[in-house]
């Protein structure tokens, strides 16, 4: 039973580290979403996000 508890403890620590890692990576990403606008025959991506009530 002690072996199982130790394995669960190690797994919990690993998962907590991974959670922190992914949260840090998400914070680094730019906020907003990508939209595509068509100019002539081509489509161009734009990053769109909200600043207060204004969409930039």
CHARMM internal coordinates of N, CA and C (Angstrom, degrees):
IC EDIT
DIST 1 N 1 CA 1.4521
DIST 1 CA 1 C 1.5319
ANGL 1 N 1 CA 1 C 111.05
DIST 1 C 2 N 1.3391
ANGL 1 CA 1 C 2 N 116.80
DIHE 1 N 1 CA 1 C 2 N -33.72
DIST 2 N 2 CA 1.4602
ANGL 1 C 2 N 2 CA 120.88
DIHE 1 CA 1 C 2 N 2 CA -179.38
DIST 2 CA 2 C 1.5275
ANGL 2 N 2 CA 2 C 110.74
DIHE 1 C 2 N 2 CA 2 C -65.54
DIST 2 C 3 N 1.3205
ANGL 2 CA 2 C 3 N 116.06
DIHE 2 N 2 CA 2 C 3 N -35.82
DIST 3 N 3 CA 1.4671
ANGL 2 C 3 N 3 CA 120.28
DIHE 2 CA 2 C 3 N 3 CA 179.79
DIST 3 CA 3 C 1.5278
ANGL 3 N 3 CA 3 C 109.59
DIHE 2 C 3 N 3 CA 3 C -64.28
DIST 3 C 4 N 1.3147
ANGL 3 CA 3 C 4 N 116.60
DIHE 3 N 3 CA 3 C 4 N -42.10
DIST 4 N 4 CA 1.4593
ANGL 3 C 4 N 4 CA 121.08
DIHE 3 CA 3 C 4 N 4 CA 179.91
DIST 4 CA 4 C 1.5266
ANGL 4 N 4 CA 4 C 111.37
DIHE 3 C 4 N 4 CA 4 C -64.44
DIST 4 C 5 N 1.3295
ANGL 4 CA 4 C 5 N 116.68
DIHE 4 N 4 CA 4 C 5 N -42.05
DIST 5 N 5 CA 1.4694
ANGL 4 C 5 N 5 CA 120.20
DIHE 4 CA 4 C 5 N 5 CA 178.56
DIST 5 CA 5 C 1.5199
ANGL 5 N 5 CA 5 C 110.89
DIHE 4 C 5 N 5 CA 5 C -63.36
DIST 5 C 6 N 1.3289
ANGL 5 CA 5 C 6 N 116.53
DIHE 5 N 5 CA 5 C 6 N -40.34
DIST 6 N 6 CA 1.4653
ANGL 5 C 6 N 6 CA 120.46
DIHE 5 CA 5 C 6 N 6 CA 178.81
DIST 6 CA 6 C 1.5236
ANGL 6 N 6 CA 6 C 111.01
DIHE 5 C 6 N 6 CA 6 C -65.07
DIST 6 C 7 N 1.3302
ANGL 6 CA 6 C 7 N 117.35
DIHE 6 N 6 CA 6 C 7 N -41.00
DIST 7 N 7 CA 1.4631
ANGL 6 C 7 N 7 CA 121.21
DIHE 6 CA 6 C 7 N 7 CA 177.46
DIST 7 CA 7 C 1.5263
ANGL 7 N 7 CA 7 C 110.80
DIHE 6 C 7 N 7 CA 7 C -62.71
DIST 7 C 8 N 1.3143
ANGL 7 CA 7 C 8 N 117.28
DIHE 7 N 7 CA 7 C 8 N -43.31
DIST 8 N 8 CA 1.4651
ANGL 7 C 8 N 8 CA 121.06
DIHE 7 CA 7 C 8 N 8 CA 179.16
DIST 8 CA 8 C 1.5265
ANGL 8 N 8 CA 8 C 111.41
DIHE 7 C 8 N 8 CA 8 C -65.30
DIST 8 C 9 N 1.3262
ANGL 8 CA 8 C 9 N 116.21
DIHE 8 N 8 CA 8 C 9 N -37.87
DIST 9 N 9 CA 1.4617
ANGL 8 C 9 N 9 CA 120.26
DIHE 8 CA 8 C 9 N 9 CA 178.02
DIST 9 CA 9 C 1.5292
ANGL 9 N 9 CA 9 C 110.58
DIHE 8 C 9 N 9 CA 9 C -63.93
DIST 9 C 10 N 1.3287
ANGL 9 CA 9 C 10 N 117.05
DIHE 9 N 9 CA 9 C 10 N -44.68
DIST 10 N 10 CA 1.4652
ANGL 9 C 10 N 10 CA 121.36
DIHE 9 CA 9 C 10 N 10 CA 178.90
DIST 10 CA 10 C 1.5234
ANGL 10 N 10 CA 10 C 110.95
DIHE 9 C 10 N 10 CA 10 C -64.19
DIST 10 C 11 N 1.3098
ANGL 10 CA 10 C 11 N 116.62
DIHE 10 N 10 CA 10 C 11 N -41.11
DIST 11 N 11 CA 1.4706
ANGL 10 C 11 N 11 CA 120.67
DIHE 10 CA 10 C 11 N 11 CA 179.51
DIST 11 CA 11 C 1.5199
ANGL 11 N 11 CA 11 C 110.76
DIHE 10 C 11 N 11 CA 11 C -64.84
DIST 11 C 12 N 1.3206
ANGL 11 CA 11 C 12 N 117.10
DIHE 11 N 11 CA 11 C 12 N -40.48
DIST 12 N 12 CA 1.4681
ANGL 11 C 12 N 12 CA 120.79
DIHE 11 CA 11 C 12 N 12 CA 178.09
DIST 12 CA 12 C 1.5198
ANGL 12 N 12 CA 12 C 110.54
DIHE 11 C 12 N 12 CA 12 C -62.05
DIST 12 C 13 N 1.3341
ANGL 12 CA 12 C 13 N 116.97
DIHE 12 N 12 CA 12 C 13 N -44.41
DIST 13 N 13 CA 1.4660
ANGL 12 C 13 N 13 CA 120.83
DIHE 12 CA 12 C 13 N 13 CA 178.83
DIST 13 CA 13 C 1.5288
ANGL 13 N 13 CA 13 C 110.73
DIHE 12 C 13 N 13 CA 13 C -62.41
DIST 13 C 14 N 1.3399
ANGL 13 CA 13 C 14 N 116.46
DIHE 13 N 13 CA 13 C 14 N -41.46
DIST 14 N 14 CA 1.4682
ANGL 13 C 14 N 14 CA 120.29
DIHE 13 CA 13 C 14 N 14 CA 179.09
DIST 14 CA 14 C 1.5211
ANGL 14 N 14 CA 14 C 110.83
DIHE 13 C 14 N 14 CA 14 C -63.02
DIST 14 C 15 N 1.3251
ANGL 14 CA 14 C 15 N 116.63
DIHE 14 N 14 CA 14 C 15 N -43.41
DIST 15 N 15 CA 1.4602
ANGL 14 C 15 N 15 CA 120.37
DIHE 14 CA 14 C 15 N 15 CA -179.40
DIST 15 CA 15 C 1.5257
ANGL 15 N 15 CA 15 C 111.69
DIHE 14 C 15 N 15 CA 15 C -66.97
DIST 15 C 16 N 1.3246
ANGL 15 CA 15 C 16 N 117.81
DIHE 15 N 15 CA 15 C 16 N -36.97
DIST 16 N 16 CA 1.4608
ANGL 15 C 16 N 16 CA 120.41
DIHE 15 CA 15 C 16 N 16 CA 177.37
DIST 16 CA 16 C 1.5301
ANGL 16 N 16 CA 16 C 110.97
DIHE 15 C 16 N 16 CA 16 C -65.45
DIST 16 C 17 N 1.3414
ANGL 16 CA 16 C 17 N 116.86
DIHE 16 N 16 CA 16 C 17 N -39.18
DIST 17 N 17 CA 1.4668
ANGL 16 C 17 N 17 CA 120.38
DIHE 16 CA 16 C 17 N 17 CA 176.56
DIST 17 CA 17 C 1.5271
ANGL 17 N 17 CA 17 C 111.02
DIHE 16 C 17 N 17 CA 17 C -63.85
DIST 17 C 18 N 1.3348
ANGL 17 CA 17 C 18 N 116.33
DIHE 17 N 17 CA 17 C 18 N -42.51
DIST 18 N 18 CA 1.4548
ANGL 17 C 18 N 18 CA 120.23
DIHE 17 CA 17 C 18 N 18 CA 179.38
DIST 18 CA 18 C 1.5276
ANGL 18 N 18 CA 18 C 111.16
DIHE 17 C 18 N 18 CA 18 C -65.68
DIST 18 C 19 N 1.3135
ANGL 18 CA 18 C 19 N 117.30
DIHE 18 N 18 CA 18 C 19 N -39.02
DIST 19 N 19 CA 1.4565
ANGL 18 C 19 N 19 CA 121.25
DIHE 18 CA 18 C 19 N 19 CA 177.58
DIST 19 CA 19 C 1.5217
ANGL 19 N 19 CA 19 C 110.30
DIHE 18 C 19 N 19 CA 19 C -60.42
DIST 19 C 20 N 1.3282
ANGL 19 CA 19 C 20 N 117.33
DIHE 19 N 19 CA 19 C 20 N -46.15
DIST 20 N 20 CA 1.4707
ANGL 19 C 20 N 20 CA 121.90
DIHE 19 CA 19 C 20 N 20 CA 178.40
DIST 20 CA 20 C 1.5270
ANGL 20 N 20 CA 20 C 110.34
DIHE 19 C 20 N 20 CA 20 C -61.83
DIST 20 C 21 N 1.3386
ANGL 20 CA 20 C 21 N 116.98
DIHE 20 N 20 CA 20 C 21 N -43.12
DIST 21 N 21 CA 1.4528
ANGL 20 C 21 N 21 CA 121.85
DIHE 20 CA 20 C 21 N 21 CA 179.86
DIST 21 CA 21 C 1.5311
ANGL 21 N 21 CA 21 C 110.67
DIHE 20 C 21 N 21 CA 21 C -59.00
DIST 21 C 22 N 1.3346
ANGL 21 CA 21 C 22 N 117.01
DIHE 21 N 21 CA 21 C 22 N -48.64
DIST 22 N 22 CA 1.4677
ANGL 21 C 22 N 22 CA 120.30
DIHE 21 CA 21 C 22 N 22 CA -178.21
DIST 22 CA 22 C 1.5192
ANGL 22 N 22 CA 22 C 112.13
DIHE 21 C 22 N 22 CA 22 C -69.17
DIST 22 C 23 N 1.3278
ANGL 22 CA 22 C 23 N 118.29
DIHE 22 N 22 CA 22 C 23 N -35.56
DIST 23 N 23 CA 1.4646
ANGL 22 C 23 N 23 CA 120.22
DIHE 22 CA 22 C 23 N 23 CA 176.53
DIST 23 CA 23 C 1.5267
ANGL 23 N 23 CA 23 C 110.56
DIHE 22 C 23 N 23 CA 23 C -63.20
DIST 23 C 24 N 1.3440
ANGL 23 CA 23 C 24 N 116.91
DIHE 23 N 23 CA 23 C 24 N -40.84
DIST 24 N 24 CA 1.4668
ANGL 23 C 24 N 24 CA 120.69
DIHE 23 CA 23 C 24 N 24 CA 177.93
DIST 24 CA 24 C 1.5226
ANGL 24 N 24 CA 24 C 111.01
DIHE 23 C 24 N 24 CA 24 C -64.80
DIST 24 C 25 N 1.3237
ANGL 24 CA 24 C 25 N 117.23
DIHE 24 N 24 CA 24 C 25 N -40.19
DIST 25 N 25 CA 1.4676
ANGL 24 C 25 N 25 CA 120.89
DIHE 24 CA 24 C 25 N 25 CA 179.00
DIST 25 CA 25 C 1.5332
ANGL 25 N 25 CA 25 C 111.00
DIHE 24 C 25 N 25 CA 25 C -65.27
DIST 25 C 26 N 1.3193
ANGL 25 CA 25 C 26 N 117.29
DIHE 25 N 25 CA 25 C 26 N -39.48
DIST 26 N 26 CA 1.4634
ANGL 25 C 26 N 26 CA 121.25
DIHE 25 CA 25 C 26 N 26 CA 179.70
DIST 26 CA 26 C 1.5216
ANGL 26 N 26 CA 26 C 110.49
DIHE 25 C 26 N 26 CA 26 C -64.74
DIST 26 C 27 N 1.3239
ANGL 26 CA 26 C 27 N 117.62
DIHE 26 N 26 CA 26 C 27 N -38.94
DIST 27 N 27 CA 1.4698
ANGL 26 C 27 N 27 CA 121.21
DIHE 26 CA 26 C 27 N 27 CA 179.25
DIST 27 CA 27 C 1.5248
ANGL 27 N 27 CA 27 C 110.76
DIHE 26 C 27 N 27 CA 27 C -62.97
DIST 27 C 28 N 1.3414
ANGL 27 CA 27 C 28 N 117.49
DIHE 27 N 27 CA 27 C 28 N -33.40
DIST 28 N 28 CA 1.4623
ANGL 27 C 28 N 28 CA 121.39
DIHE 27 CA 27 C 28 N 28 CA -179.07
DIST 28 CA 28 C 1.5281
ANGL 28 N 28 CA 28 C 113.12
DIHE 27 C 28 N 28 CA 28 C -71.69
DIST 28 C 29 N 1.3195
ANGL 28 CA 28 C 29 N 117.72
DIHE 28 N 28 CA 28 C 29 N -21.61
DIST 29 N 29 CA 1.4570
ANGL 28 C 29 N 29 CA 120.95
DIHE 28 CA 28 C 29 N 29 CA -177.65
DIST 29 CA 29 C 1.5210
ANGL 29 N 29 CA 29 C 111.11
DIHE 28 C 29 N 29 CA 29 C -70.33
DIST 29 C 30 N 1.3392
ANGL 29 CA 29 C 30 N 117.55
DIHE 29 N 29 CA 29 C 30 N 149.14
DIST 30 N 30 CA 1.4572
ANGL 29 C 30 N 30 CA 119.37
DIHE 29 CA 29 C 30 N 30 CA 177.27
DIST 30 CA 30 C 1.5246
ANGL 30 N 30 CA 30 C 110.52
DIHE 29 C 30 N 30 CA 30 C -67.91
DIST 30 C 31 N 1.3300
ANGL 30 CA 30 C 31 N 114.87
DIHE 30 N 30 CA 30 C 31 N 145.60
DIST 31 N 31 CA 1.4640
ANGL 30 C 31 N 31 CA 118.11
DIHE 30 CA 30 C 31 N 31 CA 178.98
DIST 31 CA 31 C 1.5188
ANGL 31 N 31 CA 31 C 109.41
DIHE 30 C 31 N 31 CA 31 C -81.04
DIST 31 C 32 N 1.3174
ANGL 31 CA 31 C 32 N 116.11
DIHE 31 N 31 CA 31 C 32 N 157.27
DIST 32 N 32 CA 1.4496
ANGL 31 C 32 N 32 CA 120.77
DIHE 31 CA 31 C 32 N 32 CA 177.79
DIST 32 CA 32 C 1.5157
ANGL 32 N 32 CA 32 C 111.92
DIHE 31 C 32 N 32 CA 32 C 106.99
DIST 32 C 33 N 1.3231
ANGL 32 CA 32 C 33 N 114.33
DIHE 32 N 32 CA 32 C 33 N -165.30
DIST 33 N 33 CA 1.4616
ANGL 32 C 33 N 33 CA 120.24
DIHE 32 CA 32 C 33 N 33 CA 179.66
DIST 33 CA 33 C 1.5217
ANGL 33 N 33 CA 33 C 108.74
DIHE 32 C 33 N 33 CA 33 C -141.10
DIST 33 C 34 N 1.3108
ANGL 33 CA 33 C 34 N 115.11
DIHE 33 N 33 CA 33 C 34 N 162.04
DIST 34 N 34 CA 1.4637
ANGL 33 C 34 N 34 CA 120.94
DIHE 33 CA 33 C 34 N 34 CA -178.81
DIST 34 CA 34 C 1.5207
ANGL 34 N 34 CA 34 C 108.61
DIHE 33 C 34 N 34 CA 34 C -96.56
DIST 34 C 35 N 1.3237
ANGL 34 CA 34 C 35 N 115.49
DIHE 34 N 34 CA 34 C 35 N 129.50
DIST 35 N 35 CA 1.4583
ANGL 34 C 35 N 35 CA 121.19
DIHE 34 CA 34 C 35 N 35 CA 173.36
DIST 35 CA 35 C 1.5205
ANGL 35 N 35 CA 35 C 107.86
DIHE 34 C 35 N 35 CA 35 C -121.46
DIST 35 C 36 N 1.3111
ANGL 35 CA 35 C 36 N 116.48
DIHE 35 N 35 CA 35 C 36 N 154.93
DIST 36 N 36 CA 1.4540
ANGL 35 C 36 N 36 CA 121.30
DIHE 35 CA 35 C 36 N 36 CA 179.54
DIST 36 CA 36 C 1.5182
ANGL 36 N 36 CA 36 C 108.95
DIHE 35 C 36 N 36 CA 36 C -112.01
DIST 36 C 37 N 1.3372
ANGL 36 CA 36 C 37 N 115.89
DIHE 36 N 36 CA 36 C 37 N 132.25
DIST 37 N 37 CA 1.4563
ANGL 36 C 37 N 37 CA 121.52
DIHE 36 CA 36 C 37 N 37 CA 175.75
DIST 37 CA 37 C 1.5175
ANGL 37 N 37 CA 37 C 107.89
DIHE 36 C 37 N 37 CA 37 C -117.77
DIST 37 C 38 N 1.3063
ANGL 37 CA 37 C 38 N 114.97
DIHE 37 N 37 CA 37 C 38 N 143.51
DIST 38 N 38 CA 1.4487
ANGL 37 C 38 N 38 CA 119.56
DIHE 37 CA 37 C 38 N 38 CA -178.62
DIST 38 CA 38 C 1.5238
ANGL 38 N 38 CA 38 C 109.28
DIHE 37 C 38 N 38 CA 38 C -99.08
DIST 38 C 39 N 1.3171
ANGL 38 CA 38 C 39 N 114.56
DIHE 38 N 38 CA 38 C 39 N 126.26
DIST 39 N 39 CA 1.4641
ANGL 38 C 39 N 39 CA 122.31
DIHE 38 CA 38 C 39 N 39 CA 176.38
DIST 39 CA 39 C 1.5136
ANGL 39 N 39 CA 39 C 106.57
DIHE 38 C 39 N 39 CA 39 C -120.38
DIST 39 C 40 N 1.3056
ANGL 39 CA 39 C 40 N 116.94
DIHE 39 N 39 CA 39 C 40 N 105.73
DIST 40 N 40 CA 1.4637
ANGL 39 C 40 N 40 CA 120.33
DIHE 39 CA 39 C 40 N 40 CA -175.54
DIST 40 CA 40 C 1.5158
ANGL 40 N 40 CA 40 C 108.88
DIHE 39 C 40 N 40 CA 40 C 68.88
DIST 40 C 41 N 1.3196
ANGL 40 CA 40 C 41 N 116.28
DIHE 40 N 40 CA 40 C 41 N -123.32
DIST 41 N 41 CA 1.4605
ANGL 40 C 41 N 41 CA 120.76
DIHE 40 CA 40 C 41 N 41 CA -178.33
DIST 41 CA 41 C 1.5226
ANGL 41 N 41 CA 41 C 112.34
DIHE 40 C 41 N 41 CA 41 C -97.76
DIST 41 C 42 N 1.3428
ANGL 41 CA 41 C 42 N 118.11
DIHE 41 N 41 CA 41 C 42 N -3.92
DIST 42 N 42 CA 1.4614
ANGL 41 C 42 N 42 CA 121.22
DIHE 41 CA 41 C 42 N 42 CA -176.14
DIST 42 CA 42 C 1.5226
ANGL 42 N 42 CA 42 C 111.52
DIHE 41 C 42 N 42 CA 42 C -108.19
DIST 42 C 43 N 1.3274
ANGL 42 CA 42 C 43 N 115.34
DIHE 42 N 42 CA 42 C 43 N 152.18
DIST 43 N 43 CA 1.4634
ANGL 42 C 43 N 43 CA 121.75
DIHE 42 CA 42 C 43 N 43 CA 174.35
DIST 43 CA 43 C 1.5187
ANGL 43 N 43 CA 43 C 108.25
DIHE 42 C 43 N 43 CA 43 C -106.58
DIST 43 C 44 N 1.3484
ANGL 43 CA 43 C 44 N 116.44
DIHE 43 N 43 CA 43 C 44 N 137.03
DIST 44 N 44 CA 1.4496
ANGL 43 C 44 N 44 CA 121.91
DIHE 43 CA 43 C 44 N 44 CA 179.93
DIST 44 CA 44 C 1.5268
ANGL 44 N 44 CA 44 C 109.90
DIHE 43 C 44 N 44 CA 44 C -123.47
DIST 44 C 45 N 1.3566
ANGL 44 CA 44 C 45 N 116.93
DIHE 44 N 44 CA 44 C 45 N 136.71
DIST 45 N 45 CA 1.4702
ANGL 44 C 45 N 45 CA 118.93
DIHE 44 CA 44 C 45 N 45 CA 178.74
DIST 45 CA 45 C 1.5332
ANGL 45 N 45 CA 45 C 110.84
DIHE 44 C 45 N 45 CA 45 C -83.79
DIST 45 C 46 N 1.3203
ANGL 45 CA 45 C 46 N 116.20
DIHE 45 N 45 CA 45 C 46 N 142.56
DIST 46 N 46 CA 1.4535
ANGL 45 C 46 N 46 CA 123.07
DIHE 45 CA 45 C 46 N 46 CA 176.31
DIST 46 CA 46 C 1.5224
ANGL 46 N 46 CA 46 C 108.87
DIHE 45 C 46 N 46 CA 46 C -132.11
DIST 46 C 47 N 1.3250
ANGL 46 CA 46 C 47 N 116.40
DIHE 46 N 46 CA 46 C 47 N 140.96
DIST 47 N 47 CA 1.4530
ANGL 46 C 47 N 47 CA 121.45
DIHE 46 CA 46 C 47 N 47 CA 174.82
DIST 47 CA 47 C 1.5259
ANGL 47 N 47 CA 47 C 107.35
DIHE 46 C 47 N 47 CA 47 C -88.71
DIST 47 C 48 N 1.3297
ANGL 47 CA 47 C 48 N 116.23
DIHE 47 N 47 CA 47 C 48 N 124.59
DIST 48 N 48 CA 1.4643
ANGL 47 C 48 N 48 CA 122.02
DIHE 47 CA 47 C 48 N 48 CA -176.74
DIST 48 CA 48 C 1.5151
ANGL 48 N 48 CA 48 C 108.78
DIHE 47 C 48 N 48 CA 48 C -119.24
DIST 48 C 49 N 1.3415
ANGL 48 CA 48 C 49 N 116.47
DIHE 48 N 48 CA 48 C 49 N 131.31
DIST 49 N 49 CA 1.4601
ANGL 48 C 49 N 49 CA 121.16
DIHE 48 CA 48 C 49 N 49 CA 176.23
DIST 49 CA 49 C 1.5196
ANGL 49 N 49 CA 49 C 109.04
DIHE 48 C 49 N 49 CA 49 C -149.28
DIST 49 C 50 N 1.2904
ANGL 49 CA 49 C 50 N 116.78
DIHE 49 N 49 CA 49 C 50 N 166.28
DIST 50 N 50 CA 1.4612
ANGL 49 C 50 N 50 CA 122.64
DIHE 49 CA 49 C 50 N 50 CA -175.00
DIST 50 CA 50 C 1.5277
ANGL 50 N 50 CA 50 C 109.89
DIHE 49 C 50 N 50 CA 50 C -103.16
DIST 50 C 51 N 1.3364
ANGL 50 CA 50 C 51 N 115.71
DIHE 50 N 50 CA 50 C 51 N 132.74
DIST 51 N 51 CA 1.4686
ANGL 50 C 51 N 51 CA 123.09
DIHE 50 CA 50 C 51 N 51 CA 172.75
DIST 51 CA 51 C 1.5251
ANGL 51 N 51 CA 51 C 106.21
DIHE 50 C 51 N 51 CA 51 C -117.73
DIST 51 C 52 N 1.3042
ANGL 51 CA 51 C 52 N 116.86
DIHE 51 N 51 CA 51 C 52 N 97.75
DIST 52 N 52 CA 1.4524
ANGL 51 C 52 N 52 CA 120.26
DIHE 51 CA 51 C 52 N 52 CA -174.33
DIST 52 CA 52 C 1.5092
ANGL 52 N 52 CA 52 C 109.48
DIHE 51 C 52 N 52 CA 52 C 68.35
DIST 52 C 53 N 1.3312
ANGL 52 CA 52 C 53 N 116.76
DIHE 52 N 52 CA 52 C 53 N -118.37
DIST 53 N 53 CA 1.4649
ANGL 52 C 53 N 53 CA 119.78
DIHE 52 CA 52 C 53 N 53 CA 178.04
DIST 53 CA 53 C 1.5240
ANGL 53 N 53 CA 53 C 112.48
DIHE 52 C 53 N 53 CA 53 C -98.59
DIST 53 C 54 N 1.3484
ANGL 53 CA 53 C 54 N 116.23
DIHE 53 N 53 CA 53 C 54 N -5.95
DIST 54 N 54 CA 1.4510
ANGL 53 C 54 N 54 CA 121.13
DIHE 53 CA 53 C 54 N 54 CA -176.37
DIST 54 CA 54 C 1.5293
ANGL 54 N 54 CA 54 C 110.88
DIHE 53 C 54 N 54 CA 54 C -94.81
DIST 54 C 55 N 1.3245
ANGL 54 CA 54 C 55 N 117.23
DIHE 54 N 54 CA 54 C 55 N 135.44
DIST 55 N 55 CA 1.4600
ANGL 54 C 55 N 55 CA 122.38
DIHE 54 CA 54 C 55 N 55 CA 175.23
DIST 55 CA 55 C 1.5202
ANGL 55 N 55 CA 55 C 107.60
DIHE 54 C 55 N 55 CA 55 C -94.31
DIST 55 C 56 N 1.3229
ANGL 55 CA 55 C 56 N 116.20
DIHE 55 N 55 CA 55 C 56 N 124.18
DIST 56 N 56 CA 1.4660
ANGL 55 C 56 N 56 CA 122.10
DIHE 55 CA 55 C 56 N 56 CA -177.38
DIST 56 CA 56 C 1.5057
ANGL 56 N 56 CA 56 C 110.36
DIHE 55 C 56 N 56 CA 56 C -110.37
END
COOR INIT
IC SEED 1 N 1 CA 1 C
IC BUILD
